[in-house]
Amino acid sequence: MSLPQLTPEEKLAEAKQLLGLPRIVAICGSTRFMPEMNEADLRETEAGRIVVKPGCDLKSPHELWSDPVAAEALKVRLDDLHRAKIRLADEVLIVGDYIGDSTRAEIAYARSLGKPTRFTHPEVDPDA
């Protein structure tokens, strides 16, 4: 009699539990809200949660994305990285009072994975 195989998500949840890790929160939203994301990071961290959030703001000038072609390739890689952060997280916090296409896709992705979602501005929840 063989035991049922665990999904990768179940293995991750089990590993996080065995390691005694605190809840992990992925912060999502438009990078126009980076100051608000930093404030949310502070408050979530103070509450004892591990926080993952966007690490780059492509709307602010920087040499790493000054070339438009390189910037577009970087955006694709950053979107993939952020989806990995959502997969890693136990829940998602959407920051800001505006939901654009990218954030809407992040919310849909998180919900497709069964991740609880919270909003700093619940009125912008596309499913509310």
C-alpha beads as a LAMMPS data file, in Angstrom:
LAMMPS data file: protein, C-alpha beads

128 atoms
127 bonds

1 atom types
1 bond types

-500.0 500.0 xlo xhi
-500.0 500.0 ylo yhi
-500.0 500.0 zlo zhi

Masses

1 110.0

Atoms # bond

1 1 1 0.000 0.000 0.000
2 1 1 1.590 3.253 -1.081
3 1 1 1.129 6.574 0.660
4 1 1 -0.436 9.417 -1.298
5 1 1 2.111 11.753 -2.873
6 1 1 2.178 15.286 -1.494
7 1 1 1.939 18.173 -3.917
8 1 1 4.831 20.638 -3.950
9 1 1 2.564 23.139 -2.173
10 1 1 1.767 20.600 0.554
11 1 1 5.470 19.798 0.948
12 1 1 6.248 23.509 1.286
13 1 1 3.506 24.003 3.881
14 1 1 4.752 20.990 5.820
15 1 1 8.368 22.228 5.695
16 1 1 7.359 25.700 6.890
17 1 1 5.435 24.117 9.768
18 1 1 8.322 21.812 10.704
19 1 1 10.695 24.773 10.656
20 1 1 8.336 26.789 12.827
21 1 1 8.333 29.691 10.388
22 1 1 6.023 32.632 11.009
23 1 1 3.369 33.447 8.409
24 1 1 4.758 34.808 5.168
25 1 1 2.972 37.769 3.588
26 1 1 3.469 38.773 -0.040
27 1 1 2.815 42.456 -0.591
28 1 1 1.359 43.249 -4.008
29 1 1 0.198 46.402 -5.732
30 1 1 1.296 49.068 -8.136
31 1 1 4.856 50.229 -7.552
32 1 1 3.470 53.766 -7.482
33 1 1 2.614 52.773 -3.893
34 1 1 6.186 51.862 -2.863
35 1 1 6.103 54.181 0.200
36 1 1 2.841 52.522 1.301
37 1 1 4.350 49.077 0.631
38 1 1 7.320 49.983 2.819
39 1 1 4.934 51.070 5.585
40 1 1 2.951 47.827 5.217
41 1 1 6.247 45.895 5.358
42 1 1 7.112 47.642 8.618
43 1 1 3.725 46.921 10.178
44 1 1 3.602 43.282 9.028
45 1 1 7.152 42.722 10.268
46 1 1 6.311 44.315 13.626
47 1 1 3.363 41.908 13.833
48 1 1 5.801 38.994 13.522
49 1 1 5.307 38.082 9.883
50 1 1 7.922 37.469 7.192
51 1 1 7.375 39.897 4.310
52 1 1 8.195 39.543 0.614
53 1 1 7.425 42.385 -1.765
54 1 1 8.556 43.959 -5.017
55 1 1 12.243 44.787 -4.820
56 1 1 12.406 47.044 -7.858
57 1 1 10.361 50.049 -8.860
58 1 1 10.707 50.285 -12.617
59 1 1 8.818 53.598 -12.551
60 1 1 11.762 55.245 -10.781
61 1 1 14.893 55.956 -12.816
62 1 1 17.796 53.553 -12.349
63 1 1 20.701 52.479 -14.524
64 1 1 19.593 48.822 -14.360
65 1 1 16.501 49.575 -16.422
66 1 1 17.515 52.717 -18.325
67 1 1 17.611 50.802 -21.629
68 1 1 13.990 50.189 -22.755
69 1 1 14.748 46.763 -24.262
70 1 1 16.570 45.621 -21.123
71 1 1 13.784 47.084 -18.979
72 1 1 11.133 45.039 -20.776
73 1 1 13.123 41.828 -20.311
74 1 1 13.683 42.699 -16.654
75 1 1 9.950 43.296 -16.151
76 1 1 9.198 39.777 -17.412
77 1 1 11.773 38.301 -15.003
78 1 1 10.473 40.398 -12.103
79 1 1 6.887 39.319 -12.797
80 1 1 8.011 35.671 -12.662
81 1 1 9.917 36.351 -9.441
82 1 1 6.898 38.035 -7.873
83 1 1 4.658 35.077 -8.746
84 1 1 7.218 32.877 -6.956
85 1 1 6.918 35.148 -3.906
86 1 1 3.134 34.737 -4.016
87 1 1 3.536 30.929 -4.192
88 1 1 5.880 31.052 -1.198
89 1 1 3.524 33.228 0.862
90 1 1 0.769 32.128 3.194
91 1 1 -1.296 35.207 2.377
92 1 1 -1.249 38.270 0.141
93 1 1 -1.686 41.921 1.108
94 1 1 -2.751 44.253 -1.691
95 1 1 -1.559 47.808 -1.041
96 1 1 -3.070 50.960 -2.524
97 1 1 -6.346 52.387 -3.697
98 1 1 -5.841 51.483 -7.361
99 1 1 -5.818 48.074 -9.046
100 1 1 -4.221 47.969 -12.494
101 1 1 -3.855 45.048 -14.850
102 1 1 -0.673 43.675 -13.223
103 1 1 -2.110 43.808 -9.712
104 1 1 -5.406 42.330 -10.921
105 1 1 -3.402 39.416 -12.409
106 1 1 -1.503 38.982 -9.112
107 1 1 -4.792 38.853 -7.187
108 1 1 -6.241 36.292 -9.595
109 1 1 -3.063 34.209 -9.362
110 1 1 -3.030 34.312 -5.555
111 1 1 -6.686 33.353 -5.380
112 1 1 -6.190 30.542 -7.909
113 1 1 -3.656 29.121 -5.446
114 1 1 -6.116 29.482 -2.558
115 1 1 -4.098 32.251 -0.875
116 1 1 -6.082 34.503 1.460
117 1 1 -5.984 38.110 0.261
118 1 1 -6.228 41.267 2.336
119 1 1 -6.488 44.832 1.067
120 1 1 -5.350 48.126 2.583
121 1 1 -8.324 49.558 0.657
122 1 1 -10.965 46.772 0.561
123 1 1 -13.191 48.828 -1.743
124 1 1 -10.820 48.097 -4.663
125 1 1 -11.151 44.312 -4.356
126 1 1 -12.196 43.264 -7.871
127 1 1 -14.341 40.461 -6.404
128 1 1 -16.043 42.595 -3.749

Bonds

1 1 1 2
2 1 2 3
3 1 3 4
4 1 4 5
5 1 5 6
6 1 6 7
7 1 7 8
8 1 8 9
9 1 9 10
10 1 10 11
11 1 11 12
12 1 12 13
13 1 13 14
14 1 14 15
15 1 15 16
16 1 16 17
17 1 17 18
18 1 18 19
19 1 19 20
20 1 20 21
21 1 21 22
22 1 22 23
23 1 23 24
24 1 24 25
25 1 25 26
26 1 26 27
27 1 27 28
28 1 28 29
29 1 29 30
30 1 30 31
31 1 31 32
32 1 32 33
33 1 33 34
34 1 34 35
35 1 35 36
36 1 36 37
37 1 37 38
38 1 38 39
39 1 39 40
40 1 40 41
41 1 41 42
42 1 42 43
43 1 43 44
44 1 44 45
45 1 45 46
46 1 46 47
47 1 47 48
48 1 48 49
49 1 49 50
50 1 50 51
51 1 51 52
52 1 52 53
53 1 53 54
54 1 54 55
55 1 55 56
56 1 56 57
57 1 57 58
58 1 58 59
59 1 59 60
60 1 60 61
61 1 61 62
62 1 62 63
63 1 63 64
64 1 64 65
65 1 65 66
66 1 66 67
67 1 67 68
68 1 68 69
69 1 69 70
70 1 70 71
71 1 71 72
72 1 72 73
73 1 73 74
74 1 74 75
75 1 75 76
76 1 76 77
77 1 77 78
78 1 78 79
79 1 79 80
80 1 80 81
81 1 81 82
82 1 82 83
83 1 83 84
84 1 84 85
85 1 85 86
86 1 86 87
87 1 87 88
88 1 88 89
89 1 89 90
90 1 90 91
91 1 91 92
92 1 92 93
93 1 93 94
94 1 94 95
95 1 95 96
96 1 96 97
97 1 97 98
98 1 98 99
99 1 99 100
100 1 100 101
101 1 101 102
102 1 102 103
103 1 103 104
104 1 104 105
105 1 105 106
106 1 106 107
107 1 107 108
108 1 108 109
109 1 109 110
110 1 110 111
111 1 111 112
112 1 112 113
113 1 113 114
114 1 114 115
115 1 115 116
116 1 116 117
117 1 117 118
118 1 118 119
119 1 119 120
120 1 120 121
121 1 121 122
122 1 122 123
123 1 123 124
124 1 124 125
125 1 125 126
126 1 126 127
127 1 127 128
